[in-house]
Amino acid sequence: MKLNRKQKETTLKLIDWWEEEHLLTEEKSNQLKESLEIKTINWKKVAEYLMILAIISVVTAFLTLVADEWILELFERLFSLSDLAILILLLILSAGFVFGARKMPSHRKKQHISMQALLVLGSIAFGGALNYFGKISGLSGFGETFLIVIFAVHAFLLSWFFKVILFSGIGWAALMLWLGIESSPDKNSETGWLGMNLALRYLFFSLIPLFTGMWLKRTRKQVEFARLTERTGWLFLWLALWGVALFGNHNTLDSWEEASSLSLLPWGLLMGALGVTVWFAGKKLSNKEWMWMGGLALIADAYTQVFLFLWEPLHPALFFALLGGSFWLLGRRAEIIK
């Protein structure tokens, strides 16, 4: 058992007391004392961070030294290149960064931070290349937005090949962005897409990563990817539910301002009902994550309804006084939770 110095001293005193009270034999007492170790600093991790800081500092120093000369001239030349030349350059950079990450020794265990940094740079370069490809090919409409899907697939492939879970999150975020863009109606439309505003649409879109993650967890394959996928679904679900509880299914600000608080209440009840359901399910299944989600959803929904019903009839001073008092009570409650 690894403890800090103070914890070890306290534990040793406790073991001696147990031995004096004949709750432990001398042999068992010595055995427990020998099992105690003092935590040490992870110098390997410290070294990694220091190396990163050293590289950043050296690069910054170098750029500061030459920025007034050839660096600025290089940028001028780059921006004078044709779109095709920049596209090819970005593709070469993207491939180079990924190749460099691939050639890192034991990249899955050592130098993990450096490898991820190279992959992020490669992903940024690939995204830029897709942007220039869209400009050169004159893509518009569905063809233009579909480039986001290609970027998402690229992120998923990096995640699978290099076992970097970060890119799974990037891939899902890109896919959800694409769904939001593709389902966006004309700016002047007040009906929304299939009669749904953005928040309500994402309420349904969030079920895609949510159920995908749950299904993958049951297959016991790609466990980390499954867990992140499920959490991505939950995140979009709660954000969409909060948006619906606040704005209902109104697609324009004018129509929302004309709506009454009572007309928005059913959406708030929907969020509250799901929050209670998830909380009880988490308690039954001993899933603390679900309990936290359900509890936070209920708090967010309660404050949303307070805003909708009390903002207009109450004086701002009284409203914020009540708000501050409620935050204080929640803080006191959180303070005594062990």
C-alpha positions as CSV (number, residue, x, y, z in Angstrom):
1,M,0.0,0.0,0.0
2,K,1.4,3.4,-1.1
3,L,0.8,6.3,1.3
4,N,2.3,9.8,1.7
5,R,4.6,10.3,4.7
6,K,1.9,11.7,7.0
7,Q,-0.5,8.9,6.2
8,K,2.2,6.3,6.8
9,E,3.0,7.8,10.2
10,T,-0.7,7.8,11.2
11,T,-1.2,4.2,9.9
12,L,1.9,3.0,11.9
13,K,0.5,4.5,15.1
14,L,-2.9,2.8,14.4
15,I,-1.2,-0.6,13.9
16,D,0.8,-0.2,17.1
17,W,-2.5,0.7,18.9
18,W,-4.2,-2.4,17.5
19,E,-1.3,-4.5,18.6
20,E,-1.4,-3.1,22.2
21,E,-5.1,-3.8,22.3
22,H,-4.4,-7.3,21.2
23,L,-6.5,-6.8,18.1
24,L,-3.5,-7.9,16.0
25,T,-0.7,-10.4,16.6
26,E,2.9,-9.2,16.5
27,E,3.5,-11.2,13.3
28,K,0.5,-9.7,11.6
29,S,1.5,-6.2,12.8
30,N,5.0,-6.5,11.3
31,Q,3.5,-7.9,8.1
32,L,1.2,-4.8,7.7
33,K,4.0,-2.4,8.5
34,E,6.2,-4.0,5.8
35,S,3.4,-3.6,3.3
36,L,3.3,0.1,3.7
37,E,5.3,2.2,1.2
38,I,5.8,6.0,0.9
39,K,4.6,7.4,-2.4
40,T,7.3,8.7,-4.6
41,I,7.2,11.3,-7.4
42,N,6.7,9.9,-10.8
43,W,10.0,11.3,-12.2
44,K,9.4,9.7,-15.5
45,K,6.2,11.6,-16.0
46,V,7.9,14.8,-14.7
47,A,10.7,14.2,-17.3
48,E,8.2,13.9,-20.1
49,Y,6.6,17.2,-19.2
50,L,9.9,19.0,-18.8
51,M,11.0,17.7,-22.2
52,I,7.9,19.1,-23.8
53,L,8.4,22.4,-22.1
54,A,12.0,22.4,-23.2
55,I,11.1,21.8,-26.8
56,I,8.4,24.5,-26.7
57,S,10.9,27.0,-25.1
58,V,13.6,26.3,-27.6
59,V,11.2,26.5,-30.6
60,T,9.8,29.8,-29.2
61,A,13.3,31.2,-28.7
62,F,14.3,30.3,-32.2
63,L,11.2,31.8,-33.8
64,T,11.6,34.9,-31.7
65,L,15.2,35.2,-33.0
66,V,14.4,34.9,-36.7
67,A,10.8,36.1,-36.9
68,D,11.8,39.5,-38.2
69,E,13.7,37.9,-41.1
70,W,13.0,34.7,-43.1
71,I,10.0,33.4,-41.1
72,L,7.8,36.3,-42.2
73,E,9.2,36.0,-45.8
74,L,8.3,32.3,-45.7
75,F,4.7,33.0,-44.7
76,E,4.4,35.5,-47.5
77,R,5.5,32.9,-50.0
78,L,3.1,30.3,-48.6
79,F,0.1,32.6,-48.9
80,S,1.1,33.4,-52.5
81,L,0.9,29.8,-53.5
82,S,-2.1,28.4,-55.4
83,D,-4.8,26.5,-53.7
84,L,-3.7,23.3,-55.3
85,A,-0.1,23.8,-54.1
86,I,-1.4,24.4,-50.5
87,L,-3.6,21.3,-50.7
88,I,-0.6,19.1,-51.7
89,L,1.5,20.7,-49.0
90,L,-1.1,20.1,-46.3
91,L,-1.5,16.4,-47.4
92,I,2.2,15.9,-47.3
93,L,2.4,17.5,-43.9
94,S,-0.5,15.4,-42.6
95,A,1.0,12.2,-43.9
96,G,4.4,13.2,-42.5
97,F,3.0,13.8,-39.0
98,V,1.1,10.5,-39.0
99,F,4.2,8.6,-40.4
100,G,6.3,10.2,-37.7
101,A,3.9,9.1,-35.0
102,R,3.8,5.6,-36.5
103,K,7.6,5.3,-36.4
104,M,7.9,6.3,-32.8
105,P,9.5,3.5,-30.7
106,S,6.9,1.7,-28.6
107,H,4.4,4.5,-29.4
108,R,1.6,2.8,-27.5
109,K,3.4,2.9,-24.2
110,K,6.3,5.4,-24.3
111,Q,6.4,8.9,-25.7
112,H,2.6,8.8,-25.8
113,I,2.2,12.6,-25.4
114,S,4.6,13.3,-28.3
115,M,2.8,10.8,-30.5
116,Q,-0.6,12.4,-29.7
117,A,0.8,15.9,-30.5
118,L,2.0,14.7,-33.9
119,L,-1.4,13.1,-34.6
120,V,-3.2,16.3,-33.6
121,L,-1.0,18.3,-36.0
122,G,-1.6,15.7,-38.7
123,S,-5.4,15.9,-38.1
124,I,-5.3,19.7,-38.4
125,A,-3.3,19.5,-41.6
126,F,-5.8,17.0,-43.0
127,G,-8.7,19.2,-42.1
128,G,-7.1,22.1,-43.9
129,A,-6.4,19.9,-46.9
130,L,-10.1,19.0,-47.0
131,N,-11.0,22.7,-46.9
132,Y,-8.8,23.5,-49.9
133,F,-10.1,20.4,-51.7
134,G,-13.6,21.8,-51.4
135,K,-12.5,25.2,-52.7
136,I,-10.7,23.7,-55.7
137,S,-13.4,21.3,-56.7
138,G,-16.1,23.9,-56.2
139,L,-18.2,21.7,-53.9
140,S,-21.4,23.1,-52.4
141,G,-24.4,21.9,-50.5
142,F,-24.2,18.2,-49.5
143,G,-20.9,17.6,-51.2
144,E,-19.2,20.4,-49.2
145,T,-20.6,19.4,-45.8
146,F,-19.8,15.7,-46.5
147,L,-16.1,16.6,-46.1
148,I,-16.9,16.8,-42.4
149,V,-17.8,13.1,-42.5
150,I,-14.5,12.3,-44.2
151,F,-12.7,14.2,-41.5
152,A,-14.7,12.2,-38.9
153,V,-13.8,8.9,-40.5
154,H,-10.1,10.0,-40.6
155,A,-10.3,10.7,-36.8
156,F,-11.9,7.3,-36.1
157,L,-9.2,5.5,-38.2
158,L,-6.5,7.4,-36.2
159,S,-8.2,6.4,-32.9
160,W,-8.4,2.7,-34.0
161,F,-4.9,2.4,-35.4
162,F,-3.0,4.3,-32.7
163,K,-5.3,3.4,-29.8
164,V,-5.8,7.1,-29.0
165,I,-9.2,7.6,-27.5
166,L,-9.0,11.4,-28.1
167,F,-9.7,11.0,-31.8
168,S,-12.8,9.0,-31.1
169,G,-14.3,12.0,-29.4
170,I,-13.2,14.3,-32.2
171,G,-14.8,11.9,-34.7
172,W,-18.1,11.9,-32.9
173,A,-18.1,15.7,-32.5
174,A,-17.5,16.1,-36.2
175,L,-20.4,13.7,-37.0
176,M,-22.8,15.5,-34.7
177,L,-21.7,18.8,-36.3
178,W,-22.4,17.4,-39.7
179,L,-25.9,16.2,-38.7
180,G,-26.7,19.6,-37.2
181,I,-25.6,21.4,-40.4
182,E,-27.4,19.0,-42.8
183,S,-30.6,19.3,-40.8
184,S,-30.5,23.1,-40.6
185,P,-33.4,24.6,-42.4
186,D,-33.4,27.9,-44.4
187,K,-32.5,30.8,-42.1
188,N,-35.9,32.4,-42.7
189,S,-37.9,29.3,-41.9
190,E,-39.8,29.2,-38.6
191,T,-40.9,25.6,-38.8
192,G,-37.5,23.9,-38.4
193,W,-36.4,20.6,-39.9
194,L,-39.3,18.1,-39.9
195,G,-41.0,20.6,-37.5
196,M,-38.1,20.4,-35.0
197,N,-35.7,23.1,-33.9
198,L,-32.0,22.5,-33.3
199,A,-32.3,21.4,-29.7
200,L,-35.0,18.9,-30.4
201,R,-33.2,17.5,-33.4
202,Y,-30.1,16.9,-31.3
203,L,-32.2,15.2,-28.8
204,F,-32.7,12.4,-31.4
205,F,-29.2,12.7,-32.9
206,S,-27.7,12.0,-29.5
207,L,-29.3,8.6,-29.4
208,I,-26.9,7.5,-32.2
209,P,-23.7,7.6,-30.1
210,L,-25.6,6.7,-27.0
211,F,-27.0,3.4,-28.2
212,T,-23.8,2.7,-30.2
213,G,-21.8,3.0,-27.1
214,M,-24.2,0.8,-25.1
215,W,-24.2,-1.9,-27.8
216,L,-20.4,-1.9,-28.0
217,K,-20.1,-2.3,-24.2
218,R,-22.3,-5.4,-24.4
219,T,-20.0,-6.9,-27.1
220,R,-17.0,-6.2,-24.8
221,K,-15.1,-5.0,-27.8
222,Q,-13.2,-1.7,-28.0
223,V,-14.2,-1.0,-24.3
224,E,-12.6,2.5,-24.1
225,F,-14.1,3.5,-27.5
226,A,-17.5,2.2,-26.3
227,R,-17.3,4.1,-23.0
228,L,-16.4,7.4,-24.7
229,T,-19.1,6.9,-27.3
230,E,-21.7,6.4,-24.7
231,R,-20.6,9.4,-22.7
232,T,-20.6,11.5,-25.9
233,G,-24.3,10.5,-26.4
234,W,-25.2,11.4,-22.8
235,L,-23.5,14.8,-23.2
236,F,-25.4,15.7,-26.3
237,L,-28.6,14.2,-24.8
238,W,-28.5,16.4,-21.7
239,L,-27.4,19.5,-23.6
240,A,-30.3,19.0,-26.0
241,L,-32.8,18.3,-23.2
242,W,-31.7,21.5,-21.5
243,G,-32.0,23.4,-24.7
244,V,-35.5,22.0,-25.2
245,A,-36.5,22.8,-21.6
246,L,-35.4,26.4,-22.1
247,F,-36.5,27.1,-25.6
248,G,-39.1,24.4,-26.3
249,N,-39.6,23.7,-30.0
250,H,-39.4,27.4,-31.0
251,N,-37.1,28.0,-34.0
252,T,-36.8,31.8,-33.7
253,L,-36.1,34.1,-30.8
254,D,-39.2,36.2,-31.6
255,S,-41.6,33.2,-31.3
256,W,-39.9,32.1,-28.1
257,E,-40.3,35.5,-26.5
258,E,-44.0,35.4,-27.2
259,A,-44.4,32.0,-25.7
260,S,-45.6,31.6,-22.1
261,S,-43.7,29.8,-19.4
262,L,-46.6,27.3,-19.0
263,S,-46.3,26.4,-22.7
264,L,-42.6,25.5,-22.1
265,L,-43.3,23.6,-18.9
266,P,-44.0,20.2,-20.6
267,W,-40.4,20.2,-22.0
268,G,-39.1,20.9,-18.5
269,L,-41.1,18.1,-17.1
270,L,-39.6,15.8,-19.8
271,M,-36.1,16.7,-18.7
272,G,-37.0,16.3,-15.0
273,A,-38.7,12.9,-15.6
274,L,-35.6,11.6,-17.5
275,G,-33.3,12.9,-14.8
276,V,-35.3,11.1,-12.1
277,T,-35.4,7.9,-14.2
278,V,-31.6,7.9,-14.8
279,W,-31.0,8.7,-11.1
280,F,-33.1,5.8,-9.9
281,A,-31.6,3.5,-12.5
282,G,-28.1,4.4,-11.4
283,K,-29.0,3.8,-7.8
284,K,-30.5,0.4,-8.6
285,L,-27.5,-0.6,-10.7
286,S,-25.0,1.0,-8.3
287,N,-23.9,3.2,-11.2
288,K,-22.6,6.5,-9.6
289,E,-22.1,8.1,-13.0
290,W,-25.8,7.7,-13.9
291,M,-26.7,9.0,-10.4
292,W,-24.6,12.1,-10.9
293,M,-26.0,12.7,-14.4
294,G,-29.6,12.4,-13.2
295,G,-29.0,14.6,-10.2
296,L,-27.3,17.4,-12.2
297,A,-30.0,17.2,-14.8
298,L,-32.6,17.8,-12.1
299,I,-30.7,20.7,-10.7
300,A,-30.2,22.3,-14.2
301,D,-33.9,21.7,-15.0
302,A,-35.0,23.3,-11.7
303,Y,-33.0,26.4,-12.2
304,T,-34.2,26.7,-15.8
305,Q,-37.8,26.6,-14.6
306,V,-37.0,29.2,-11.9
307,F,-35.6,31.5,-14.6
308,L,-38.6,30.9,-16.9
309,F,-41.3,31.5,-14.3
310,L,-39.7,34.1,-12.0
311,W,-37.5,36.3,-14.1
312,E,-40.3,38.6,-15.3
313,P,-42.6,38.8,-12.3
314,L,-39.8,39.3,-9.7
315,H,-37.6,42.3,-9.2
316,P,-34.0,41.5,-10.4
317,A,-32.6,42.1,-6.9
318,L,-35.1,39.6,-5.4
319,F,-34.5,37.1,-8.2
320,F,-30.7,37.0,-7.7
321,A,-31.1,37.0,-3.9
322,L,-33.2,33.8,-4.2
323,L,-30.8,32.4,-6.7
324,G,-27.8,33.1,-4.3
325,G,-29.7,31.6,-1.4
326,S,-30.4,28.4,-3.3
327,F,-26.7,28.2,-4.4
328,W,-25.7,28.6,-0.7
329,L,-28.0,25.8,0.4
330,L,-26.6,23.5,-2.4
331,G,-23.1,24.4,-1.3
332,R,-23.8,23.6,2.3
333,R,-25.3,20.3,1.2
334,A,-22.3,19.4,-0.9
335,E,-20.0,20.4,1.9
336,I,-21.4,17.8,4.3
337,I,-21.4,14.9,1.7
338,K,-18.7,12.4,2.5
